[in-house]
Amino acid sequence: MRHYLAPMEGITGYIFRQTLAEVFGPPDKCFTPFVSPNGNRAMTRREREDVLPEHNQGLFVVPQILTNRAEHFLSAARDLARMGYQEVNLNLGCPSGTVASKGKGSGFLAFPQELDRFLEEIFEKTPVKISVKTRLGVAEPEEFPAILDIFHKYPLEELIIHPRVQKDFYKKEPRREQFRYAMEHTGHKLCYNGDLFTETDTREFLQEFPGCGCLMLGRGVLANPALLRMLAGGAAPKGEELYRFQELLTERYYERMADDRNVLFKMKELWFYLIRSFSGGEQYVRKLKKLQRLGEYRLLMEELFGECAVRLPKHLYF
């Protein structure tokens, strides 16, 4: 069984990836938050910093690309190939309205003929392997079989399926019957992504889909950074490990940003998820939101870890 870290914009950047691997062990693959090339450049400075090889040593990292223009995709893929990357991932899953309205991410699925031509060109000219992360369609899951037929034409390195449509965003239940359809109707290597937040969630999913050999997890790893280790047969997180994890993140973000407000913004994003793994953690939610200085944050961490025990719920709901 392979376990991947999902890309989450603003959270799972290179500092998070390296710190997660150092404290809890590396995922089998880490997918970067997407780079968005255009006619002027392949990557922004921030996007390039995230994929620099020196920032990702010791990790199997796959950069994700968001575009509906073949020439832009190829420009980014060539740039990444020069850095040493051998695989990139095409984002056909982002449900954001601003992204989808431009025909990118899951919005590209509304234009199957254009998508087919796009894939034909990038597979003909790409210097690297290409995997795809997709949703089922835009409005209805019945769109998926036709989309899967398009994917059948091309030598995808891997097909990662989030079984919702774009209009579901993250609210409705994943349409797992469509993932089963893919398992039964494609020869591509498949990876499942969607609402596996705890060890119990994952074990129950694998009982239903014993033939699935790959899982991509995101929010569950933010709530329990040891989740991938546990799924591989390792130990649950200890309080001292979680304390070290958040402390290292804080230090490393400050080394990069040198600004209390920006560092606290990053840590508050993480604690939206992480607080769920502590008994009595709910009382600290409001306190975390009010923090303005790193000194205050560190004092609150001493209090939180002194008062609250690690508690891993069987199920989580976001």
C-alpha positions in Angstrom: 0.0 0.0 0.0 1.3 3.4 -1.0 0.4 6.6 0.9 0.7 10.1 -0.6 0.5 13.6 0.9 -2.1 15.6 -0.9 -1.4 19.1 -2.1 -3.1 21.8 0.0 -2.5 25.4 -1.1 -0.9 27.5 1.6 -0.2 24.6 4.0 1.7 21.7 2.5 4.7 23.7 1.1 8.3 22.5 1.3 8.8 23.6 5.0 5.8 21.5 6.0 6.8 18.6 3.9 10.4 18.5 5.2 9.3 18.9 8.8 6.6 16.2 8.5 9.2 13.8 7.1 11.7 14.6 9.8 9.4 14.0 12.7 7.0 11.4 11.5 8.7 9.8 8.4 8.3 10.6 4.7 5.2 9.9 2.6 5.7 7.6 -0.4 5.0 10.7 -2.6 4.4 14.3 -1.8 2.4 16.4 -4.4 3.1 20.1 -4.3 0.4 22.8 -4.3 -0.1 23.7 -8.0 2.1 25.9 -10.1 0.1 28.0 -12.5 2.1 28.8 -15.7 1.1 31.4 -18.2 2.5 33.1 -21.3 4.9 35.2 -19.3 6.5 32.6 -17.0 6.5 29.0 -16.1 6.4 29.7 -12.4 6.3 32.5 -9.9 9.1 33.1 -7.5 7.2 31.5 -4.7 6.2 28.5 -6.8 9.8 28.0 -7.9 11.0 28.2 -4.3 8.6 25.4 -3.3 10.0 23.0 -6.0 13.7 23.8 -5.7 15.5 20.4 -5.4 17.5 21.7 -2.4 14.2 22.3 -0.6 12.9 18.8 -1.2 15.9 16.5 -0.5 15.1 13.0 0.6 11.5 13.2 -0.6 9.7 11.9 -3.6 8.1 15.1 -4.7 5.7 15.5 -7.7 5.0 19.1 -8.8 1.4 19.7 -9.7 0.6 22.0 -12.7 -2.7 23.9 -13.2 -3.4 25.1 -16.8 -5.6 24.4 -19.8 -3.0 25.5 -22.3 -0.6 22.8 -23.6 2.2 25.2 -24.4 2.0 26.5 -20.8 2.0 23.0 -19.3 5.0 22.0 -21.5 6.9 25.2 -20.5 6.5 24.3 -16.8 7.2 20.6 -17.4 10.5 21.4 -19.2 11.6 23.8 -16.5 10.9 21.1 -13.9 12.7 18.5 -15.9 15.8 20.7 -16.0 15.6 20.7 -12.1 15.7 16.9 -12.2 12.0 16.0 -11.8 10.8 12.9 -13.7 7.1 13.2 -13.0 4.6 16.0 -13.0 0.9 16.0 -12.1 -1.9 17.6 -14.1 -4.5 19.3 -11.8 -8.0 18.4 -13.1 -9.5 18.5 -9.5 -9.4 22.0 -8.1 -13.1 23.0 -7.6 -12.5 26.7 -6.8 -15.0 28.8 -8.7 -12.4 31.3 -9.8 -10.3 28.4 -11.2 -13.2 26.4 -12.8 -14.7 29.5 -14.4 -11.5 29.9 -16.4 -11.8 26.3 -17.7 -8.9 25.1 -15.4 -8.8 22.5 -12.7 -12.1 20.6 -12.6 -13.5 23.2 -14.9 -11.5 21.7 -17.7 -13.7 18.6 -17.5 -16.6 20.5 -19.0 -14.7 20.6 -22.3 -13.9 17.0 -23.2 -12.8 17.6 -26.8 -10.4 20.4 -25.7 -9.1 18.2 -22.9 -8.5 15.3 -25.3 -6.5 17.6 -27.7 -4.6 19.1 -24.7 -3.6 15.6 -23.5 -2.6 14.5 -27.0 -0.2 17.4 -27.3 1.4 17.2 -23.9 1.9 13.5 -24.1 3.4 13.8 -27.5 5.9 16.5 -26.4 6.5 16.0 -22.7 10.0 15.4 -21.3 8.6 13.8 -18.1 6.0 11.3 -16.9 2.5 12.7 -16.4 0.0 11.7 -13.7 -3.4 13.2 -13.4 -5.6 14.1 -10.4 -9.2 14.4 -11.4 -12.7 14.8 -10.3 -15.7 13.0 -11.9 -16.9 15.9 -13.9 -18.5 19.3 -13.4 -22.1 18.8 -12.5 -23.0 15.1 -12.5 -21.1 11.9 -11.7 -22.5 10.4 -14.9 -20.0 12.5 -16.8 -17.1 10.3 -15.5 -17.2 7.3 -17.9 -16.7 9.5 -20.9 -13.9 11.3 -19.1 -12.3 8.0 -18.2 -12.5 7.0 -21.9 -10.3 10.0 -22.7 -7.8 9.1 -20.1 -7.6 5.5 -21.6 -6.0 7.0 -24.7 -2.8 8.1 -22.9 0.0 6.5 -20.9 -0.8 8.1 -17.6 1.8 7.4 -14.9 -1.1 7.3 -12.4 -4.7 8.4 -12.1 -5.7 10.0 -8.8 -9.4 10.2 -8.4 -11.3 12.5 -6.0 -14.9 11.1 -6.5 -16.8 14.3 -6.4 -17.9 16.6 -9.2 -16.8 20.3 -9.3 -20.1 21.6 -8.0 -19.9 19.3 -4.9 -16.8 21.2 -3.7 -16.0 19.3 -0.5 -19.5 19.1 0.9 -21.3 16.1 -0.5 -20.3 12.5 0.2 -17.7 11.1 -2.2 -19.3 9.1 -5.0 -17.3 6.0 -4.3 -19.3 3.9 -6.7 -17.5 5.9 -9.5 -14.2 4.9 -8.0 -15.3 1.3 -8.2 -16.3 1.8 -11.8 -12.7 3.1 -12.5 -11.2 0.1 -10.8 -13.3 -2.2 -13.0 -12.9 -0.3 -16.3 -9.3 0.9 -16.5 -5.8 -0.5 -16.6 -4.3 2.7 -15.2 -2.7 2.6 -11.8 -5.3 4.2 -9.5 -5.1 6.2 -6.3 -8.1 7.2 -4.2 -8.4 10.6 -2.6 -11.4 11.9 -0.6 -12.6 12.1 3.1 -10.2 9.6 4.6 -9.4 11.5 7.8 -8.5 8.9 10.4 -7.1 5.4 10.6 -10.6 4.0 11.1 -11.9 5.8 8.0 -9.1 4.3 6.0 -9.4 0.8 7.3 -13.1 0.8 6.6 -12.5 2.1 3.1 -10.0 -0.7 2.4 -12.5 -3.3 3.6 -14.8 -2.0 0.9 -12.1 -1.6 -1.7 -9.5 -4.3 -0.9 -8.0 -4.0 -4.4 -7.0 -0.3 -3.9 -3.3 -0.1 -3.5 -2.8 3.7 -3.2 -4.3 6.4 -1.0 -3.8 10.2 -1.1 -4.5 12.0 2.2 -4.6 15.6 3.1 -6.8 17.0 5.9 -6.4 13.9 7.9 -2.6 14.3 8.0 -3.0 17.9 9.2 -5.2 16.7 12.0 -2.8 13.8 12.8 0.6 14.2 11.3 1.5 10.6 12.2 -1.5 9.2 10.2 0.6 7.9 7.3 3.1 6.3 9.7 0.2 4.6 11.5 -1.3 3.3 8.2 2.1 1.8 7.4 2.0 -0.1 10.8 3.8 2.5 12.9 3.0 4.2 16.2 0.4 6.8 17.0 1.8 10.3 17.7 3.1 11.2 21.1 2.5 14.5 22.7 6.3 15.3 22.6 6.4 14.5 18.9 3.5 16.9 18.1 5.1 19.6 20.3 8.4 19.2 18.4 6.6 19.2 15.1 4.8 22.5 15.7 7.8 24.1 17.3 10.1 23.2 14.3 7.4 24.5 11.9 7.2 27.8 13.8 11.0 28.2 13.9 11.4 27.4 10.2 8.5 29.7 9.1 10.1 32.5 11.1 13.5 31.9 9.5 11.8 32.4 6.1 9.4 35.2 6.9 10.8 37.0 10.0 7.3 38.3 10.7 5.1 37.3 13.6 1.8 37.9 11.8 2.7 35.8 8.8 4.0 32.9 10.9 1.0 32.9 13.1 -1.3 32.9 10.0 0.4 29.7 8.9 0.3 28.1 12.3 -3.4 29.0 12.8 -4.2 27.3 9.5 -2.6 24.1 10.7 -4.2 24.3 14.2 -7.7 24.4 12.6 -7.0 20.7 11.9 -4.5 19.7 14.5 -6.6 20.8 17.5 -9.0 17.9 16.8 -6.3 15.4 18.0 -6.3 16.8 21.6 -8.8 16.0 24.3 -10.2 19.3 25.6 -8.6 21.2 22.6 -11.9 22.9 21.8 -11.3 25.5 24.6 -8.1 26.6 22.9 -9.7 27.4 19.5 -10.7 31.0 20.4 -7.4 31.6 22.2 -5.5 30.6 19.1 -7.5 32.9 16.9 -6.7 35.9 19.2 -3.0 35.5 19.1 -0.9 38.4 17.8 2.7 37.6 18.8 4.8 34.5 18.6 5.7 34.9 22.3 2.0 34.6 23.1 1.8 31.5 20.8 4.6 29.8 22.6 3.1 30.4 26.0 -0.2 29.0 24.8 1.6 25.9 23.4 3.1 25.2 26.8 -0.4 25.5 28.3 -2.1 23.4 25.7 0.4 20.5 25.7 0.5 20.6 29.5 -3.3 20.4 29.9 -4.5 18.4 26.9 -3.7 14.7 26.1 -3.4 13.4 22.6 -6.8 11.9 21.6 -7.3 10.5 18.1 -11.0 10.3 17.3 -12.3 7.3 15.3 -13.9 9.7 12.8 -13.5 13.4 11.9 -15.8 15.8 10.1 -14.7 19.0 8.5 
